Amino acid sequence: MKVHINQLREGCILSVDVTSLTNKPIIPKKTVLDKDKIKVLHAFLIKEVQVEPTLVNGNPFRPYEVIKEQDEEIDLDLGVSFSSHYLKAVQEFKNVFQSWQAGIQVDIVKIRKFFIPLLERSIKTPSEIFMLHHYSIKDDYLYHHSVAVGLLAGHLGNKLNYEKGQWIQIALAGLLSDCGMAKVDTRILNKQTALLPEEYNEIRQHPSHGYKMLLNLPVIREGVKLGVFQHHERLDGSGYPLGLKGDKIHPFGKILAVADVYHAMTSERAYRSKQSPFKVLELIIQDSFGQFDISVIQALTSGIANFSIGTKVRLSDRQVGEIVFVESKSPTRPMVKLEGNGEFIQLSQRRELYIDEIL
C-alpha cells in the first residue's frame, strides 16, 4: 500500500525500493523502518512510500489517521502479500507456543490450519523463503525461527523429491523443532546476553522436552517426532542430545539440521549478528562433509543459486552490485556487477571478498 511518510510507524516494511535522483535506493525494499530510517526519508524529502499491509510484529498496519479503528483479522487470501501471510503465521505460532508454556497440549489440527496454507504458498513461490531472514526481530526470534525453519524444511523436502504428504510432515517437524523450548526457564529464553554454561546446558534439553511433548500424540507421525528429537544431531556424532552418527539419524532430522542452522545464522539474534545467506552457505559447506548430509546441502545450494540472479548485494568492502552469473561449482561466490563503474567481480577469484548482505 502507498502511504505518506507522516503516516509511517516503526515496524513498517518497505515493499518497494525508495529512490531519489539516482537509481541507487536510499532504502531498499524489505527494510524494516525505525525512527532513524523514517528521519532519512524526511531528509530526502520523500513524500510517499510503498509498505506491506502488515507490521514486522505481525499486526495489521494502520496509517496514523485510522490507527484507532478496531483491529481485524488479516485475510490470508492470495491478494495478501506473502510477507503479511508469513508474519500472521508467526503471531499464530507465538500464541500456541505461549499456550504450551502454560501447560496446554500440542494441538496439531490448530497448527495445520494456519501453517499449511502458508507452506503450500511458499512451495509455489520458493524465492520468498530465502528472504525470510529479513523479518526476524530479536524479541520474537524464536517464533520467526520456528515458522521459517518449517517452510525451509518443507522446501528442502520438496527439492529432495519427497512426495507431498512427506514434505508436509517434514515442514511440520521443522515448525515444531523448538517446541521443547516452552519447557525451558523463560529467564533463559529472554536473556539478551550470551548464555552461561549451565544455561546453555538447559537449552540443550529442548529436543528431549519436545519429543516428550509429542510422544503420546497419535496424530503426529513418528518421523516428525524423531525429526524434532534429532535436529541438533550431527553426522560425525558431535551433536546432541545423544551424539548419534550417520544412519542413526532419521532423514527428517538431517533436513531439519540444515534448515535450523541456515536460518539461525542468517537471522538477527539477541547476542549474535546476522550473516548473509551466501556467507552462511559457504560456512555450512565447509562443515558438510563432517556434520551435514551432502544431498540436503546441495538442495539448499540449488535453491539459493536459482533465485540469486539479479539480486542486489553489498560486498564485504561495502561496494554494492548485482549478481549476474552463478557458477555451479562455486554458488556462494557468484559474479557481481558493481554499481557506478560497472566493473565485474568474480568472487571465486577474489577470496578476500564475500557477499555481506542481500539488499
C-alpha positions as CSV (number, residue, x, y, z in Angstrom):
1,M,0.0,0.0,0.0
2,K,1.1,3.6,-0.7
3,V,1.2,5.9,2.3
4,H,2.5,9.4,3.1
5,I,5.7,9.3,5.2
6,N,3.9,11.2,8.0
7,Q,1.6,8.1,8.4
8,L,4.5,5.7,8.9
9,R,5.1,3.8,12.1
10,E,8.1,1.9,13.4
11,G,7.9,-1.7,12.2
12,C,6.6,-0.8,8.7
13,I,8.2,-2.9,6.0
14,L,9.1,-1.3,2.7
15,S,7.6,-3.3,-0.3
16,V,9.4,-1.2,-3.0
17,D,12.9,0.4,-3.1
18,V,12.9,4.1,-2.1
19,T,14.9,6.0,-4.7
20,S,15.7,9.7,-5.2
21,L,17.6,11.4,-8.1
22,T,19.6,8.3,-8.8
23,N,18.6,4.6,-9.4
24,K,20.5,3.6,-6.2
25,P,18.0,3.0,-3.4
26,I,18.0,5.3,-0.4
27,I,16.5,2.5,1.5
28,P,15.9,-0.9,-0.2
29,K,12.7,-2.9,-0.2
30,K,12.2,-5.4,2.7
31,T,13.8,-2.9,5.1
32,V,12.0,-2.7,8.5
33,L,11.6,1.0,9.3
34,D,12.7,2.5,12.6
35,K,12.9,6.1,13.8
36,D,16.2,6.8,12.1
37,K,15.2,5.4,8.8
38,I,11.9,7.4,8.9
39,K,14.1,10.5,9.5
40,V,16.2,9.6,6.5
41,L,13.0,9.6,4.4
42,H,12.2,13.1,5.6
43,A,15.7,14.3,5.0
44,F,15.5,13.2,1.3
45,L,12.1,14.9,1.0
46,I,10.4,11.7,0.1
47,K,6.6,12.2,0.2
48,E,5.2,8.7,-0.2
49,V,6.4,5.1,0.1
50,Q,5.1,1.6,-0.6
51,V,4.8,-0.6,2.5
52,E,3.5,-4.0,3.4
53,P,0.0,-4.1,5.0
54,T,1.5,-5.9,8.0
55,L,4.0,-4.6,10.5
56,V,7.0,-6.7,11.4
57,N,5.4,-7.8,14.6
58,G,2.5,-9.4,12.7
59,N,-0.1,-6.7,13.5
60,P,-2.0,-5.0,10.7
61,F,-0.5,-1.7,9.6
62,R,-2.9,1.2,10.3
63,P,-1.8,4.6,9.0
64,Y,-2.0,7.2,11.7
65,E,-5.3,8.7,10.8
66,V,-7.1,5.4,11.1
67,I,-5.0,3.8,13.8
68,K,-7.8,3.9,16.3
69,E,-10.1,1.8,14.2
70,Q,-10.7,-1.7,15.7
71,D,-8.2,-4.2,14.5
72,E,-9.5,-7.0,12.4
73,E,-8.1,-10.4,11.3
74,I,-6.0,-10.3,8.2
75,D,-7.5,-12.1,5.3
76,L,-4.9,-14.6,4.2
77,D,-6.2,-14.9,0.6
78,L,-3.8,-14.7,-2.3
79,G,-4.5,-11.0,-2.5
80,V,-2.4,-10.5,0.6
81,S,1.4,-10.4,0.2
82,F,3.5,-13.3,1.2
83,S,5.2,-11.3,3.9
84,S,1.9,-10.4,5.5
85,H,0.8,-14.0,5.4
86,Y,4.1,-15.1,6.9
87,L,4.0,-12.5,9.7
88,K,0.4,-13.5,10.6
89,A,1.6,-17.1,10.9
90,V,4.4,-16.1,13.2
91,Q,1.9,-14.4,15.5
92,E,-0.3,-17.5,15.4
93,F,2.7,-19.7,16.3
94,K,3.6,-17.3,19.2
95,N,0.1,-17.8,20.6
96,V,0.3,-21.6,20.5
97,F,3.8,-21.5,21.9
98,Q,2.7,-19.4,24.9
99,S,-0.2,-21.9,25.4
100,W,2.4,-24.7,25.6
101,Q,4.3,-22.7,28.2
102,A,1.0,-22.6,30.2
103,G,0.9,-26.4,30.0
104,I,-1.6,-26.9,27.2
105,Q,-1.1,-29.9,24.9
106,V,0.1,-29.5,21.3
107,D,-2.9,-29.2,19.0
108,I,-1.7,-30.3,15.6
109,V,-5.1,-29.6,13.9
110,K,-4.9,-25.9,15.0
111,I,-1.3,-25.7,13.8
112,R,-2.0,-27.2,10.4
113,K,-4.9,-24.7,9.9
114,F,-2.6,-21.6,10.0
115,F,0.6,-23.2,8.7
116,I,-0.3,-25.5,5.8
117,P,-1.8,-22.7,3.6
118,L,1.4,-20.7,4.0
119,L,3.6,-23.8,3.4
120,E,1.8,-24.6,0.1
121,R,2.1,-21.0,-1.0
122,S,5.8,-21.0,-0.2
123,I,6.3,-24.1,-2.4
124,K,4.7,-22.2,-5.3
125,T,6.9,-19.1,-4.7
126,P,10.1,-20.5,-3.2
127,S,12.1,-17.3,-3.8
128,E,10.2,-15.8,-0.8
129,I,11.7,-18.4,1.5
130,F,15.2,-17.1,1.0
131,M,14.1,-13.6,2.1
132,L,12.5,-14.6,5.5
133,H,15.6,-13.7,7.5
134,H,14.9,-10.1,6.8
135,Y,11.8,-10.2,9.0
136,S,13.3,-11.8,12.1
137,I,13.5,-9.5,15.1
138,K,15.4,-10.2,18.3
139,D,12.3,-10.1,20.6
140,D,10.3,-12.6,18.6
141,Y,13.3,-14.5,17.1
142,L,12.1,-17.9,18.4
143,Y,8.7,-17.7,16.7
144,H,10.2,-16.4,13.4
145,H,12.8,-19.2,13.6
146,S,10.2,-21.9,14.0
147,V,8.0,-20.8,11.2
148,A,10.9,-20.1,8.8
149,V,12.6,-23.5,9.6
150,G,9.3,-25.2,8.9
151,L,9.0,-23.5,5.5
152,L,12.6,-24.1,4.6
153,A,12.5,-27.7,5.7
154,G,9.4,-28.3,3.5
155,H,11.1,-26.6,0.6
156,L,14.2,-28.9,1.0
157,G,11.9,-32.0,1.3
158,N,10.3,-31.0,-2.0
159,K,13.6,-30.4,-3.7
160,L,14.8,-33.8,-2.5
161,N,11.8,-35.4,-4.3
162,Y,9.7,-36.4,-1.3
163,E,6.0,-36.8,-2.0
164,K,3.7,-34.0,-0.9
165,G,2.5,-35.9,2.2
166,Q,6.1,-36.4,3.3
167,W,7.4,-32.9,2.7
168,I,4.4,-31.6,4.6
169,Q,5.4,-33.8,7.5
170,I,9.0,-32.6,7.2
171,A,7.8,-29.0,7.3
172,L,5.6,-29.7,10.4
173,A,8.7,-31.2,12.1
174,G,10.6,-28.0,11.3
175,L,7.8,-25.9,12.8
176,L,7.7,-28.0,15.9
177,S,11.5,-28.5,16.2
178,D,11.8,-26.0,19.1
179,C,8.5,-26.7,20.8
180,G,10.5,-28.1,23.7
181,M,11.8,-24.5,24.4
182,A,8.4,-24.0,26.0
183,K,9.7,-26.1,28.9
184,V,12.9,-24.0,29.3
185,D,13.0,-21.3,32.0
186,T,11.7,-18.1,30.5
187,R,14.5,-16.1,32.1
188,I,16.9,-18.1,29.9
189,L,14.8,-17.8,26.8
190,N,14.5,-14.0,27.2
191,K,18.1,-13.4,28.1
192,Q,19.7,-10.7,25.9
193,T,23.4,-11.6,26.6
194,A,25.5,-14.8,26.0
195,L,24.4,-17.8,27.9
196,L,26.3,-19.2,30.9
197,P,27.4,-22.9,30.6
198,E,24.7,-24.1,32.9
199,E,22.1,-22.1,31.0
200,Y,23.3,-23.5,27.7
201,N,23.0,-27.0,29.1
202,E,19.4,-26.3,29.9
203,I,18.8,-25.1,26.4
204,R,20.3,-28.3,25.1
205,Q,17.5,-30.2,26.7
206,H,14.8,-28.8,24.4
207,P,14.9,-31.6,21.8
208,S,14.1,-34.1,24.6
209,H,11.4,-31.8,26.0
210,G,9.9,-31.5,22.5
211,Y,10.0,-35.3,21.9
212,K,8.1,-35.8,25.2
213,M,5.5,-33.2,24.3
214,L,4.8,-35.1,21.0
215,L,5.4,-38.7,22.2
216,N,1.8,-39.6,23.1
217,L,0.0,-37.7,20.3
218,P,-1.2,-40.4,17.8
219,V,-1.9,-37.7,15.1
220,I,1.8,-36.9,14.8
221,R,3.9,-39.3,12.8
222,E,7.0,-41.0,14.2
223,G,9.2,-39.3,11.6
224,V,8.1,-35.9,12.9
225,K,8.8,-36.8,16.5
226,L,12.3,-38.1,15.6
227,G,13.0,-35.1,13.5
228,V,12.2,-32.8,16.5
229,F,14.3,-35.0,18.8
230,Q,17.3,-35.2,16.4
231,H,17.5,-31.8,14.7
232,H,20.7,-30.9,16.7
233,E,22.4,-34.3,16.0
234,R,25.3,-34.3,13.5
235,L,26.6,-37.0,11.2
236,D,30.0,-37.0,12.9
237,G,28.5,-37.6,16.3
238,S,29.3,-34.1,17.6
239,G,25.6,-33.1,18.1
240,Y,23.1,-33.6,20.9
241,P,21.2,-34.9,22.9
242,L,22.6,-38.4,22.1
243,G,25.6,-37.8,19.9
244,L,24.1,-40.0,17.2
245,K,26.1,-40.7,14.0
246,G,25.3,-41.2,10.3
247,D,22.4,-43.5,9.6
248,K,21.3,-43.5,13.2
249,I,19.8,-40.1,12.4
250,H,16.4,-40.1,10.8
251,P,16.3,-38.4,7.3
252,F,13.9,-35.7,8.7
253,G,16.5,-34.9,11.4
254,K,19.2,-34.4,8.7
255,I,17.0,-32.0,6.8
256,L,16.0,-30.1,9.9
257,A,19.6,-29.8,11.0
258,V,20.5,-27.8,7.8
259,A,17.3,-25.7,7.8
260,D,17.8,-24.8,11.5
261,V,21.5,-23.8,11.2
262,Y,20.9,-21.8,8.0
263,H,18.1,-19.7,9.3
264,A,19.7,-19.2,12.7
265,M,23.0,-17.9,11.1
266,T,21.2,-15.6,8.7
267,S,19.0,-14.0,11.4
268,E,19.5,-11.2,13.9
269,R,19.5,-12.7,17.4
270,A,19.9,-11.3,20.9
271,Y,23.6,-11.8,21.1
272,R,24.7,-12.6,17.5
273,S,24.6,-10.5,14.3
274,K,23.1,-12.0,11.2
275,Q,25.2,-13.0,8.2
276,S,24.3,-13.1,4.5
277,P,22.8,-16.3,3.1
278,F,25.9,-16.7,0.8
279,K,28.4,-16.4,3.6
280,V,26.3,-18.8,5.8
281,L,26.0,-21.3,3.0
282,E,29.8,-21.2,2.5
283,L,30.3,-21.9,6.2
284,I,27.9,-24.8,6.1
285,I,29.5,-26.3,3.0
286,Q,32.9,-26.2,4.8
287,D,31.3,-28.4,7.5
288,S,29.1,-30.5,5.2
289,F,31.5,-33.4,4.8
290,G,31.5,-34.0,8.6
291,Q,28.3,-32.7,10.1
292,F,25.6,-32.3,7.5
293,D,24.0,-34.5,4.8
294,I,25.5,-33.6,1.4
295,S,22.3,-34.1,-0.5
296,V,20.5,-31.6,1.8
297,I,23.3,-29.1,1.4
298,Q,23.0,-29.4,-2.4
299,A,19.3,-28.8,-2.3
300,L,19.8,-25.7,-0.2
301,T,22.6,-24.5,-2.5
302,S,20.4,-25.1,-5.6
303,G,17.6,-23.1,-4.0
304,I,19.8,-20.1,-3.3
305,A,21.5,-20.2,-6.7
306,N,18.2,-20.4,-8.6
307,F,16.9,-17.1,-7.1
308,S,20.0,-15.1,-6.9
309,I,20.4,-13.8,-10.4
310,G,19.5,-10.1,-10.5
311,T,19.8,-9.8,-6.7
312,K,21.4,-6.6,-5.3
313,V,24.1,-7.3,-2.8
314,R,26.6,-5.5,-0.6
315,L,30.1,-6.9,-0.5
316,S,32.4,-7.1,2.5
317,D,34.3,-4.0,1.3
318,R,30.9,-2.1,1.3
319,Q,30.7,-1.9,-2.5
320,V,27.2,-2.6,-3.9
321,G,26.4,-4.6,-7.0
322,E,24.1,-7.0,-8.7
323,I,24.6,-10.8,-9.1
324,V,24.8,-11.5,-12.9
325,F,26.1,-15.1,-13.0
326,V,26.3,-18.1,-10.7
327,E,28.8,-20.9,-11.4
328,S,27.5,-24.3,-10.3
329,K,31.0,-25.1,-9.0
330,S,31.0,-22.1,-6.6
331,P,27.4,-21.0,-6.0
332,T,28.4,-19.0,-2.9
333,R,30.8,-16.9,-5.0
334,P,28.9,-15.6,-8.0
335,M,29.9,-12.9,-10.5
336,V,28.8,-9.4,-9.4
337,K,28.5,-6.3,-11.5
338,L,29.3,-3.2,-9.4
339,E,27.2,-0.1,-9.3
340,G,28.7,3.1,-10.6
341,N,31.8,1.8,-12.6
342,G,30.1,-1.3,-14.0
343,E,33.1,-3.5,-13.1
344,F,32.6,-7.2,-13.0
345,I,34.0,-9.1,-10.0
346,Q,34.2,-12.9,-10.0
347,L,34.1,-13.7,-6.2
348,S,35.5,-17.2,-6.8
349,Q,38.8,-15.5,-7.8
350,R,38.7,-12.8,-5.0
351,R,38.8,-14.9,-1.8
352,E,39.3,-11.8,0.3
353,L,35.8,-10.6,-0.6
354,Y,32.4,-12.1,0.2
355,I,28.7,-11.1,0.0
356,D,28.0,-9.4,3.3
357,E,24.3,-8.6,2.8
358,I,21.4,-9.1,0.4
359,L,19.7,-5.7,-0.3
